[in-house]
Amino acid sequence: MRHRTGTRNQLALICLTDFLVWLGSGAIYPYLPVFLREDAGASLGMIGLVAGAYYVAVLAFSVPAGRLSDRVGRKPMLVAGTALYAVSMLLFTLTKDPWLFVLFRAIEGLGAAAVVPAALAFVAEISSEEHRSRAYGWLTSAQYAGLIIGPAAAWALLSLGSGGDYGFIGIFLFGSAITAAAAVTLAVYLREPDKTGGSPPHAMPRPPLRALLSRPVAAIILIVATAEFAIGGFEVVWSIYLRDLGASLAVVGLTWVLFSAPLLLSFLGGRLADRHSRFALMVAGFAVQAVCWLLVPIFHDPAVFLLIVPVDGLALALAFPAKQALLVQVSPPPWLGTIQGMEQSGMQLAALIGTVAAPLLYAWLGAGFFAIAGIVGLGGLLVGTPMLRRSRLTLRDVSSAASVSSTDSESRLDS
C-alpha cells in the first residue's frame, strides 16, 4: 500500500464492503437453482435462462460503466451498483414466477457491471506497483470470506423456515439487507484518491476500444474468459448435479464453503505474486483449476468433491491477485475502468455461454460437461500464454497505442 494510513483505510473499507456484498450473494447463489426447480417449478433450461440474464446484463453494461467510472469517478458507480444489488435481491421475495427472476437477475447484473470495473480500478489507484498484487489479494480474501459465511448463514435461515418458502424468503431478505448496508457504508466513508500530475480523463481524447485492446490485455482476457466458462455452467448445474448424486442441501452448501475457504489465502497469493512472477502464478493457478474440472466426471461420490473443490479454490487464490495486478501493469492508467470493463465483458460473455450450454450438455453428457469446461480452460491457456510471453511491452508501448500518456511507463511484465 502507499505509505499513508488513509490509503490503507480505504483499502480496508473497499474490502469490508465487498465482504458484505459477497456475504449477501453467497447466501443466495447455492440455493437459488434449488429454489427455482423445487419451489418455483422451473425447468433446467429456465434455470439457465435466469442465470444467463445476469451475464447478459454484465456483458452489455460493463464497458460503458467502466468508461463512465473513468469520467465521473469510482465512488458513484460503486454506490449505485451496490444499491442495485440490494434491490434485485429484495425483488426475489415478491414472486415465484421464473420469468420475473430473469428480470431480477438482469438488474443484479447491471449492478455488477457498475461495481466490478470501478472497484478494481479503485484498488489499482490506491496501491503502488510493488504491492498491487497484495492489495488485490486482500480484496479477493474479503470477497470469499463473504462467500464462505453466506451459505452457512443461509442454511441457518433455511432451517428456521423448515426448508420451505419462508426459509428461502429469509435468505433473500438477508442478502438484500446486507448488501444495502454495504451501499450505505460506501456512500458515507469512501473517498476518491487524489489524481495529481496529469490531465483528468474528461479533458483527454477518449481512445477507441480497439486501441486499448493490446496483445497482453487480449491474452489476459482470453485466459480469464475461458476459465469463466466453467463458472457460468457451475452456477447452473453444480448444485443440481450434487442433488442428482443424492447429496443433501447441507453437503451442497458445504462444497461452496470448501471451494471458497482457500480463497481466504488470496492475500498470501498476492504477496507471492509481488515477490515472484505474476505471469507464472496466474498460468499455474488457472491450469490447476482446469485439471480439477477434468477430474469431476471420474468420481460419483459427493464426498470426493469435498477434496477436489478446495484444491480448485487454492489454485484461484494464487491466480486471481496475480492476474489482476498483471492486467493493471499492462494497462494505461487513465483508462483502467474501461479496460476492467472490457475484461468483465469478456468474462461474462464466456460465463453466459457456459450458462446456456450447461443445461444442454448436462442433459446430454451429465458430468461430462465439467470435462468440457476443463478442456476449454486449458485451451485458453494454450493460446493466451504464448501471446503473453511474446508481448514484452512496456506501459509506454501500450499507452502510445492508445494515445495516452503514462507516468508509470517503465513497468514491465514479470518474466
C-alpha positions as MATLAB code, in Angstrom:
seq = 'MRHRTGTRNQLALICLTDFLVWLGSGAIYPYLPVFLREDAGASLGMIGLVAGAYYVAVLAFSVPAGRLSDRVGRKPMLVAGTALYAVSMLLFTLTKDPWLFVLFRAIEGLGAAAVVPAALAFVAEISSEEHRSRAYGWLTSAQYAGLIIGPAAAWALLSLGSGGDYGFIGIFLFGSAITAAAAVTLAVYLREPDKTGGSPPHAMPRPPLRALLSRPVAAIILIVATAEFAIGGFEVVWSIYLRDLGASLAVVGLTWVLFSAPLLLSFLGGRLADRHSRFALMVAGFAVQAVCWLLVPIFHDPAVFLLIVPVDGLALALAFPAKQALLVQVSPPPWLGTIQGMEQSGMQLAALIGTVAAPLLYAWLGAGFFAIAGIVGLGGLLVGTPMLRRSRLTLRDVSSAASVSSTDSESRLDS';
ca = [
       0.000    0.000    0.000;
       1.117    3.553   -0.339;
       2.665    4.964    2.754;
      -0.352    6.852    4.077;
      -2.681    5.416    6.663;
      -5.637    6.844    4.743;
      -4.812    4.616    1.785;
      -4.792    1.529    3.984;
      -8.096    2.613    5.488;
      -9.651    2.991    2.047;
      -8.450   -0.476    1.047;
      -9.909   -1.852    4.285;
     -13.192   -0.092    3.506;
     -13.488   -1.471   -0.016;
     -12.626   -4.932    1.327;
     -15.279   -4.628    4.043;
     -17.994   -3.577    1.628;
     -17.037   -6.306   -0.844;
     -17.232   -8.770    2.027;
     -20.787   -7.629    2.784;
     -21.864   -7.840   -0.863;
     -20.426  -11.326   -1.255;
     -21.941  -12.356    2.083;
     -25.363  -11.457    0.748;
     -24.726  -13.039   -2.648;
     -23.158  -16.139   -1.104;
     -26.279  -16.710    0.936;
     -28.357  -16.859   -2.244;
     -26.328  -18.482   -5.019;
     -26.048  -22.085   -3.719;
     -29.786  -22.327   -3.140;
     -31.302  -20.238   -5.941;
     -31.197  -23.083   -8.546;
     -32.730  -25.457   -5.984;
     -35.456  -22.893   -5.129;
     -36.253  -22.365   -8.807;
     -36.529  -26.086   -9.516;
     -38.156  -27.353   -6.318;
     -40.340  -24.389   -5.295;
     -40.937  -22.408   -8.490;
     -41.208  -25.448  -10.770;
     -38.639  -24.114  -13.250;
     -37.069  -26.424  -15.819;
     -33.310  -26.777  -16.080;
     -33.402  -24.664  -19.228;
     -35.288  -21.910  -17.400;
     -32.769  -22.005  -14.569;
     -30.072  -21.496  -17.169;
     -32.020  -18.545  -18.593;
     -32.301  -16.967  -15.133;
     -28.555  -17.336  -14.609;
     -27.847  -16.146  -18.148;
     -29.807  -12.913  -17.653;
     -27.199  -11.813  -15.109;
     -24.346  -12.425  -17.525;
     -26.124  -10.701  -20.421;
     -26.544   -7.565  -18.322;
     -22.940   -7.590  -17.132;
     -21.741   -8.216  -20.683;
     -23.831   -5.374  -22.098;
     -23.036   -2.743  -19.479;
     -19.510   -3.437  -18.150;
     -17.640   -1.460  -20.794;
     -19.985    1.559  -20.718;
     -19.963    1.512  -16.908;
     -16.188    1.205  -16.807;
     -15.810    4.134  -19.187;
     -18.280    6.132  -17.118;
     -16.243    5.439  -13.974;
     -13.185    6.890  -15.767;
     -15.198   10.073  -16.292;
     -17.279   10.582  -13.141;
     -15.185    8.680  -10.605;
     -15.325    5.278   -8.942;
     -17.475    6.123   -5.919;
     -20.744    6.982   -7.725;
     -20.592    3.733   -9.668;
     -19.792    1.680   -6.573;
     -22.645    3.127   -4.538;
     -25.227    2.913   -7.329;
     -24.226   -0.601   -8.345;
     -24.294   -1.946   -4.793;
     -27.735   -0.407   -4.265;
     -28.979   -2.219   -7.388;
     -27.715   -5.484   -5.906;
     -29.815   -4.855   -2.805;
     -32.924   -4.002   -4.831;
     -32.644   -7.096   -7.020;
     -32.346   -9.418   -4.017;
     -35.353   -7.785   -2.369;
     -37.384   -8.391   -5.534;
     -36.642  -12.126   -5.228;
     -39.086  -12.225   -2.290;
     -42.064  -10.974   -4.288;
     -42.780  -13.805   -6.703;
     -42.187  -17.388   -7.767;
     -42.576  -16.608  -11.456;
     -39.311  -17.762  -13.112;
     -39.701  -15.166  -15.883;
     -39.633  -12.356  -13.346;
     -36.474  -13.875  -11.899;
     -34.932  -13.348  -15.334;
     -35.631   -9.618  -14.959;
     -34.405   -9.508  -11.368;
     -31.145  -11.235  -12.258;
     -30.661   -8.741  -15.098;
     -30.984   -5.895  -12.570;
     -28.403   -7.641  -10.409;
     -26.117   -7.914  -13.441;
     -26.476   -4.196  -14.095;
     -25.345   -3.599  -10.527;
     -22.337   -5.855  -11.034;
     -21.420   -4.011  -14.240;
     -21.330   -0.767  -12.280;
     -19.434   -2.169   -9.290;
     -16.745   -4.504  -10.553;
     -14.757   -2.346  -13.037;
     -14.934    0.637  -10.676;
     -13.816   -1.404   -7.641;
     -10.881   -2.999   -9.446;
      -9.771    0.348  -10.856;
     -10.149    1.956   -7.422;
      -7.820   -0.610   -5.845;
      -5.272   -0.034   -8.623;
      -5.356    3.709   -7.973;
      -4.763    3.453   -4.223;
      -1.999    0.816   -4.434;
       1.603    1.040   -5.571;
       3.024   -1.156   -8.313;
       5.234   -3.189   -5.961;
       2.318   -4.036   -3.635;
      -0.582   -4.207   -6.097;
      -0.964   -7.997   -6.135;
      -1.131   -7.914   -2.346;
      -3.924   -5.330   -2.467;
      -5.918   -7.469   -4.876;
      -5.181  -10.470   -2.703;
      -6.787   -8.792    0.298;
      -9.783   -7.844   -1.840;
     -10.209  -11.439   -3.025;
      -9.815  -12.765    0.521;
     -12.563  -10.420    1.720;
     -14.874  -11.460   -1.107;
     -14.550  -15.147   -0.429;
     -14.840  -14.701    3.307;
     -18.329  -13.462    2.498;
     -18.927  -16.399    0.175;
     -17.944  -18.794    2.980;
     -20.133  -17.245    5.658;
     -23.042  -16.611    3.297;
     -24.018  -20.271    2.643;
     -23.680  -21.100    6.346;
     -25.960  -18.180    7.286;
     -28.385  -19.205    4.546;
     -28.516  -22.776    5.809;
     -29.442  -21.481    9.270;
     -32.208  -19.330    7.770;
     -33.411  -22.216    5.625;
     -33.565  -24.443    8.712;
     -35.554  -21.833   10.634;
     -38.052  -21.862    7.786;
     -38.157  -25.675    7.831;
     -36.704  -25.746    4.340;
     -39.849  -24.218    2.828;
     -40.887  -20.917    1.288;
     -40.212  -18.890    4.425;
     -36.680  -20.200    4.578;
     -35.924  -19.061    1.033;
     -37.597  -15.683    1.609;
     -35.445  -15.247    4.720;
     -32.328  -15.904    2.638;
     -33.323  -13.303    0.037;
     -34.152  -10.698    2.689;
     -30.839  -11.348    4.426;
     -28.914  -10.862    1.180;
     -30.762   -7.634    0.413;
     -30.228   -6.160    3.892;
     -26.523   -6.974    3.983;
     -25.944   -5.516    0.514;
     -27.905   -2.363    1.350;
     -25.635   -1.923    4.386;
     -22.643   -2.117    2.063;
     -24.085    0.613   -0.179;
     -24.620    2.923    2.779;
     -21.104    2.277    4.071;
     -19.602    3.191    0.690;
     -21.716    6.324    0.389;
     -20.641    7.626    3.793;
     -16.984    6.656    4.059;
     -15.414    6.034    0.638;
     -13.039    8.743   -0.582;
     -11.713    9.024   -4.110;
      -7.887    9.166   -4.298;
      -6.251   12.434   -5.362;
      -5.208   12.340   -9.007;
      -2.428   14.829   -9.469;
       0.279   15.252  -12.038;
      -1.779   14.671  -15.176;
      -4.802   15.702  -17.168;
      -8.138   14.422  -15.881;
      -9.748   11.786  -18.114;
     -12.611   14.095  -19.168;
     -10.009   16.522  -20.590;
      -8.280   13.853  -22.692;
      -9.342   12.387  -26.036;
     -11.091    9.082  -25.452;
      -9.226    6.298  -27.276;
     -11.216    3.706  -29.230;
     -11.645    0.351  -27.540;
      -9.526   -1.434  -30.147;
      -6.570    0.804  -29.265;
      -6.816   -0.266  -25.622;
      -7.026   -3.958  -26.539;
      -3.274   -4.539  -26.777;
      -1.818   -8.030  -27.182;
      -1.122   -8.590  -23.440;
      -4.539   -7.228  -22.456;
      -6.211   -9.510  -25.008;
      -4.204  -12.515  -23.792;
      -5.203  -11.994  -20.166;
      -8.857  -11.516  -21.114;
      -8.766  -14.748  -23.155;
      -7.254  -16.801  -20.330;
      -9.697  -15.483  -17.757;
     -12.705  -15.807  -20.076;
     -12.077  -19.465  -20.852;
     -11.805  -20.159  -17.126;
     -15.051  -18.260  -16.568;
     -16.908  -20.573  -18.970;
     -16.799  -23.226  -16.247;
     -18.009  -20.787  -13.594;
     -21.074  -19.907  -15.661;
     -22.014  -23.551  -16.006;
     -21.116  -24.261  -12.380;
     -23.768  -21.831  -11.141;
     -26.471  -23.625  -13.133;
     -25.711  -27.322  -12.735;
     -23.317  -27.884   -9.829;
     -25.903  -27.885   -7.039;
     -28.305  -29.888   -9.198;
     -25.580  -32.419  -10.096;
     -24.847  -32.982   -6.413;
     -28.546  -33.383   -5.673;
     -28.812  -35.927   -8.503;
     -25.983  -37.851   -6.830;
     -28.032  -37.904   -3.631;
     -26.255  -35.118   -1.743;
     -28.180  -33.228    0.934;
     -28.613  -29.451    0.812;
     -26.091  -29.253    3.667;
     -23.471  -31.025    1.524;
     -24.329  -28.782   -1.426;
     -23.661  -25.709    0.708;
     -20.526  -27.292    2.160;
     -18.963  -27.687   -1.286;
     -19.377  -23.955   -1.859;
     -17.810  -23.234    1.509;
     -14.854  -25.569    0.888;
     -14.271  -24.032   -2.524;
     -14.265  -20.556   -1.017;
     -12.208  -21.263    2.131;
      -8.795  -21.482    0.393;
      -9.548  -18.197   -1.338;
      -9.194  -16.582    2.075;
      -5.477  -17.106    1.443;
      -5.527  -14.832   -1.600;
      -3.668  -12.177    0.385;
      -0.766  -14.651    0.607;
      -1.100  -15.344   -3.121;
      -0.813  -11.612   -3.658;
       2.353  -11.421   -1.577;
       3.878  -14.248   -3.621;
       2.918  -12.521   -6.865;
       4.558   -9.243   -5.776;
       7.769  -11.085   -4.887;
       7.929  -13.560   -7.751;
       6.355  -13.926  -11.194;
       2.778  -12.765  -11.600;
       2.759  -14.401  -15.009;
       3.797  -17.826  -13.680;
       1.363  -17.789  -10.757;
      -1.538  -16.775  -12.974;
      -0.869  -19.512  -15.534;
      -0.242  -22.211  -12.911;
      -3.372  -21.331  -10.955;
      -5.705  -21.450  -13.945;
      -4.085  -24.682  -15.164;
      -4.758  -26.429  -11.843;
      -8.354  -25.174  -11.926;
      -8.883  -26.715  -15.373;
      -7.461  -30.040  -14.198;
      -9.904  -30.027  -11.252;
     -12.819  -29.720  -13.672;
     -11.431  -32.619  -15.690;
     -11.485  -34.787  -12.563;
     -15.181  -34.241  -11.742;
     -16.659  -36.821  -14.179;
     -14.336  -39.541  -12.880;
     -15.991  -39.663   -9.456;
     -19.609  -40.155   -8.416;
     -19.316  -39.860   -4.638;
     -20.092  -36.339   -3.360;
     -17.554  -36.908   -0.572;
     -14.730  -36.900   -3.143;
     -15.689  -33.413   -4.247;
     -15.087  -32.218   -0.699;
     -11.424  -32.882   -1.507;
     -11.349  -31.539   -5.063;
     -13.077  -28.195   -4.584;
     -10.562  -26.877   -2.003;
      -7.730  -27.525   -4.478;
      -9.665  -25.559   -7.083;
     -10.110  -22.703   -4.625;
      -6.424  -22.689   -3.660;
      -5.428  -22.516   -7.332;
      -7.595  -19.447   -7.801;
      -6.147  -17.880   -4.645;
      -2.825  -17.888   -6.487;
      -4.180  -16.894   -9.897;
      -6.585  -14.039   -9.125;
      -4.303  -11.467   -7.426;
      -1.513  -12.135   -9.933;
      -3.881  -11.816  -12.880;
      -5.433   -8.613  -11.676;
      -2.134   -6.871  -10.946;
      -0.730   -8.073  -14.274;
      -3.698   -6.585  -16.125;
      -3.186   -3.229  -14.396;
       0.533   -3.433  -15.204;
      -0.142   -3.563  -18.952;
      -2.995   -1.012  -18.956;
      -2.832    2.796  -19.453;
      -3.747    4.286  -16.042;
      -6.263    6.921  -17.212;
      -8.446    4.207  -18.731;
      -8.276    1.493  -16.081;
     -12.035    1.475  -15.654;
     -12.559    0.944  -19.379;
     -10.112   -1.963  -19.538;
     -11.573   -3.518  -16.398;
     -14.955   -3.244  -18.099;
     -13.548   -4.928  -21.204;
     -12.231   -7.780  -19.078;
     -15.572   -8.136  -17.321;
     -17.390   -8.213  -20.653;
     -15.091  -10.976  -21.901;
     -15.582  -12.944  -18.703;
     -19.344  -12.548  -18.721;
     -19.651  -13.487  -22.391;
     -17.837  -16.739  -21.599;
     -19.929  -17.254  -18.472;
     -23.103  -16.607  -20.468;
     -22.080  -19.247  -22.996;
     -21.457  -21.566  -20.045;
     -24.901  -20.951  -18.556;
     -26.602  -21.550  -21.897;
     -24.529  -24.616  -22.772;
     -24.536  -26.224  -19.317;
     -28.188  -27.379  -19.232;
     -27.924  -28.812  -22.766;
     -24.588  -30.507  -22.177;
     -25.622  -31.747  -18.750;
     -28.812  -33.274  -20.163;
     -26.746  -34.943  -22.891;
     -23.458  -35.800  -21.152;
     -24.170  -35.444  -17.438;
     -20.915  -34.782  -15.600;
     -19.151  -34.710  -18.972;
     -19.979  -31.003  -19.034;
     -17.285  -30.426  -16.402;
     -14.693  -32.189  -18.542;
     -15.575  -29.907  -21.453;
     -15.169  -26.920  -19.136;
     -11.693  -28.123  -18.180;
     -10.722  -28.562  -21.833;
     -11.930  -25.037  -22.652;
      -9.827  -23.642  -19.792;
      -6.696  -25.449  -20.935;
      -7.340  -24.264  -24.492;
      -7.377  -20.644  -23.343;
      -4.036  -21.152  -21.613;
      -2.501  -22.816  -24.670;
      -3.432  -19.821  -26.825;
      -3.054  -16.970  -24.344;
       0.188  -17.962  -22.616;
       2.379  -17.719  -25.760;
       0.764  -14.348  -26.548;
       1.829  -13.043  -23.141;
       5.334  -14.445  -23.368;
       5.828  -12.777  -26.737;
       4.460   -9.461  -25.507;
       7.339   -7.825  -23.663;
       5.520   -4.496  -23.902;
       6.174   -1.629  -21.551;
       3.349    0.579  -20.431;
       4.819    3.237  -22.728;
       4.110    0.936  -25.672;
       0.562    0.266  -24.506;
      -0.123    3.920  -23.744;
       1.336    5.027  -27.062;
      -1.018    2.693  -28.886;
      -3.912    4.286  -27.056;
      -2.621    7.869  -27.463;
      -2.480    8.200  -23.691;
       0.493    9.373  -21.634;
       1.504    7.465  -18.510;
       3.813    8.383  -15.668;
       4.375    4.673  -14.903;
       5.540    3.824  -18.398;
       8.592    1.801  -17.414;
       6.725   -1.092  -15.757;
       7.101   -4.465  -17.497;
       5.558   -7.873  -17.487;
       7.201  -10.209  -14.990;
       9.141  -12.934  -16.670;
];
